[in-house]
């Protein structure tokens, strides 16, 4: 879920309420507050606490709720987990440590410490393009097997050979969740259970319905929605995320398109393309 900002850069809570309602009305099962798309890296600790509290109050049990809490300082993340107010929340999403480039044993020990400190079930997040390192299939399966409160992974590595291996070896109840909109359908064909989506901010209904069709085994109908979203999805990332998503949501009248540096708004030409594609798709379900 994005975090909308006012023109002066302050969190826009009125718009955040509209974002939450829009996504829930679109049929999603759960929201993720302050993941990467929420620009969590540029919010202060106090701002994160305020956003989490506001979000829990606004959601008010209408959907599941996950908080994004991660970092590359394990002890600091452990302390954040211990201090986290779990009211209204169901799970924690935590990205693999960035920049440090830990070994697989280091990644395992990082998540071991987080698992032992977390007051809620945890979802791993593998996104090598952002972190600079990959959580291997063996490490994912090891974590899933050793720690029962590690319940799934948001997988955005794009390596289907690795996904195959995890799906083969993981505990039966461990969830494989797509973390990359363009490959949600093929991941679900391999046994994935859904997507933590960027596109679902602006177009939650078609994304939700595509996922439900996949879960029901109707891949022919799901493929039609998937295909209709290809160009829109590409535009969401062509000049960085969540800049594309915010441009679409500005057109929809949900929030502004302000971001915090070092992120910036998309160019005028890209914004025009996003508006055109949003007009085509806003009716798609």
C-alpha positions in Angstrom: 0.0 0.0 0.0 1.3 3.5 -0.9 1.7 6.3 1.6 0.2 9.5 0.2 1.9 12.8 1.0 0.7 16.3 0.9 2.4 18.8 -1.5 4.7 19.8 1.4 5.8 16.2 2.0 3.8 15.5 5.1 1.8 12.3 5.4 -1.7 12.9 4.0 -3.9 11.0 6.4 -7.2 12.0 4.7 -5.9 10.6 1.4 -4.5 7.5 3.2 -8.1 6.8 4.4 -9.3 7.0 0.8 -6.5 4.7 -0.3 -7.4 2.1 2.3 -11.1 2.3 1.4 -10.4 2.0 -2.3 -8.3 -1.0 -1.9 -10.7 -2.8 0.5 -13.6 -2.0 -1.8 -11.7 -3.6 -4.6 -11.9 -6.9 -2.8 -8.4 -7.5 -1.5 -7.9 -10.0 1.4 -5.2 -8.1 3.2 -3.2 -4.9 3.1 0.5 -4.3 3.7 1.3 -1.1 5.5 4.7 0.5 5.0 6.4 -2.0 2.7 8.7 -0.8 0.0 5.8 0.7 -2.0 4.8 2.7 1.1 8.2 4.5 1.0 8.9 3.3 4.5 12.6 4.0 4.1 11.9 7.8 4.1 9.6 7.9 7.1 10.7 8.5 10.6 10.1 6.1 13.4 7.3 8.3 14.8 5.7 8.6 11.3 5.7 4.9 10.9 4.0 4.4 14.2 1.4 7.0 13.3 0.7 5.5 9.9 0.4 2.0 11.4 -2.0 3.2 14.1 -4.1 5.2 11.6 -4.2 2.3 9.2 -5.3 -0.2 11.8 -8.1 2.1 12.9 -9.3 2.8 9.4 -9.2 -0.8 8.3 -11.1 -1.7 11.5 -11.1 -5.4 10.9 -12.5 -5.2 7.3 -9.4 -6.9 5.9 -6.3 -8.6 7.1 -3.4 -6.3 7.9 0.4 -6.8 7.6 3.2 -4.4 8.7 6.4 -4.0 6.9 9.3 -4.1 9.4 12.8 -4.8 8.1 16.3 -3.5 7.7 20.0 -4.5 7.5 20.7 -4.0 11.3 19.4 -7.2 12.8 19.5 -5.9 16.4 17.6 -2.8 15.5 14.9 -4.7 13.7 14.6 -7.0 16.6 14.0 -4.0 18.9 11.4 -2.6 16.5 9.5 -5.9 16.5 9.5 -6.0 20.3 8.1 -2.5 20.5 5.6 -2.9 17.7 2.0 -2.3 18.7 0.2 -5.3 17.2 -3.3 -3.9 17.6 -5.2 -4.7 14.4 -2.3 -6.5 12.8 -2.0 -10.1 11.7 1.5 -10.6 10.4 4.9 -8.9 9.7 6.5 -8.7 6.3 10.3 -8.4 6.5 12.7 -7.9 3.6 16.0 -9.7 3.5 18.8 -7.4 4.7 20.0 -4.9 2.0 23.5 -3.6 1.2 25.4 -5.8 3.7 25.3 -8.8 1.3 25.2 -11.5 4.0 25.9 -15.1 3.3 23.0 -17.7 3.4 24.0 -18.5 7.0 23.8 -14.8 7.8 20.4 -14.5 6.2 19.2 -17.5 8.2 20.5 -16.2 11.5 19.0 -12.8 10.7 15.5 -14.3 10.3 16.1 -16.7 13.2 16.6 -13.6 15.5 13.5 -11.9 14.0 11.4 -15.0 14.3 12.2 -15.4 18.0 11.4 -11.7 18.6 8.3 -11.3 16.5 5.0 -11.0 18.3 3.2 -12.0 15.1 3.6 -14.5 12.2 6.3 -13.5 9.7 6.4 -13.4 5.9 9.9 -13.4 4.4 10.6 -11.1 1.5 13.1 -12.0 -1.2 13.8 -9.1 -3.6 17.4 -9.4 -4.9 17.1 -6.4 -7.2 16.7 -4.1 -4.2 18.7 -6.0 -1.5 21.7 -7.1 -3.5 21.5 -10.7 -2.4 19.2 -13.7 -2.9 17.6 -15.9 -0.3 18.3 -19.3 -1.8 15.7 -22.0 -2.1 17.6 -24.1 0.6 17.5 -21.2 3.0 13.9 -20.5 2.4 12.9 -24.1 3.1 15.2 -24.3 6.1 13.6 -21.2 7.6 10.1 -22.5 6.8 10.8 -25.8 8.4 12.6 -24.6 11.5 10.4 -21.7 12.5 6.6 -22.3 12.6 5.8 -18.6 12.8 7.5 -18.0 9.5 4.4 -18.6 7.4 5.3 -17.6 3.9 7.5 -15.6 1.5 6.9 -12.7 -0.8 9.0 -13.8 -3.7 10.2 -11.2 -6.2 13.4 -12.8 -7.4 12.0 -13.8 -10.8 13.9 -17.1 -10.7 11.4 -19.8 -11.6 13.9 -22.6 -11.1 14.2 -21.5 -7.5 10.5 -21.2 -7.1 10.1 -24.7 -8.4 12.5 -26.0 -5.8 10.8 -24.1 -3.0 7.4 -25.4 -4.0 8.7 -29.0 -4.1 10.5 -28.9 -0.7 8.6 -26.5 1.5 6.2 -27.4 4.3 2.6 -27.9 3.0 1.2 -24.8 4.8 4.1 -22.4 3.9 2.7 -19.8 1.5 4.4 -18.8 -1.8 3.2 -15.2 -2.6 4.2 -13.3 -5.7 6.0 -10.1 -5.1 6.1 -9.1 -8.7 2.8 -8.3 -10.5 3.8 -9.4 -14.0 4.5 -13.0 -12.9 1.6 -13.5 -10.5 -0.3 -15.8 -12.8 2.5 -18.2 -13.7 3.6 -18.3 -10.0 0.1 -19.3 -9.0 0.0 -22.0 -11.7 3.0 -23.5 -9.8 1.1 -23.4 -6.5 1.4 -19.8 -5.3 -1.4 -18.4 -3.2 -1.6 -14.8 -4.4 0.3 -11.5 -4.7 1.4 -8.6 -2.6 0.8 -6.1 -5.4 1.8 -2.7 -6.6 -0.9 -2.6 -9.3 -3.5 -3.5 -6.7 -3.2 0.0 -5.2 -4.8 1.6 -8.2 -6.7 -1.3 -9.7 -7.5 -3.7 -6.8 -10.6 -5.3 -8.4 -9.0 -6.8 -11.5 -6.0 -8.0 -9.5 -8.1 -9.5 -6.8 -10.4 -11.2 -9.3 -7.5 -12.6 -11.3 -6.1 -14.1 -8.2 -9.4 -15.7 -7.2 -9.8 -17.1 -10.7 -6.3 -18.7 -10.4 -7.2 -20.1 -7.0 -10.3 -21.6 -8.5 -8.3 -23.1 -11.3 -9.9 -21.0 -14.1 -6.7 -19.9 -15.8 -8.5 -19.1 -19.0 -10.5 -16.4 -17.4 -7.5 -15.3 -15.3 -5.4 -15.0 -18.4 -7.8 -12.4 -19.9 -7.4 -10.1 -16.9 -3.6 -10.8 -16.8 -3.3 -9.8 -20.5 -5.3 -6.7 -20.1 -3.0 -5.5 -17.3 0.3 -6.0 -19.1 0.8 -2.5 -20.5 -0.5 -0.8 -17.3 1.8 -2.9 -15.2 4.8 -2.0 -17.3 4.0 1.7 -16.9 3.9 1.3 -13.1 7.6 0.6 -13.1 9.0 2.3 -16.1 10.2 5.3 -14.0 10.2 3.6 -10.7 7.8 2.6 -8.1 5.6 3.9 -6.5 5.8 6.9 -8.8 3.7 5.2 -11.5 1.1 4.0 -9.1 0.7 7.4 -7.5 0.3 9.0 -11.0 -2.6 6.5 -11.7 -4.2 7.2 -8.3 -3.9 10.9 -8.8 -5.9 10.5 -12.1 -8.5 8.4 -10.2 -8.9 11.2 -7.6 -7.7 9.1 -4.7 -4.5 10.9 -3.7 -1.8 13.2 -5.0 1.4 12.0 -6.7 3.9 13.5 -4.3 6.9 11.3 -3.3 9.7 11.9 -0.9 13.3 12.3 -2.2 15.2 10.5 -3.6 12.1 9.4 -5.4 10.4 11.8 -7.8 7.2 12.0 -9.9 7.1 10.4 -13.3 7.7 12.6 -16.4 4.8 14.3 -18.1 5.0 11.9 -21.1 4.8 8.8 -18.8 2.1 10.4 -16.7 0.0 10.9 -19.9 0.5 7.3 -20.9 -0.5 6.2 -17.4 -3.7 8.3 -17.5 -4.6 6.9 -20.9 -4.1 3.3 -19.8 -6.0 3.9 -16.5 -9.0 5.2 -18.5 -9.0 2.0 -20.4 -8.8 -0.2 -17.4 -10.7 1.5 -14.6 -13.8 -0.5 -15.5 -12.0 -3.9 -15.7 -13.0 -6.5 -13.2 
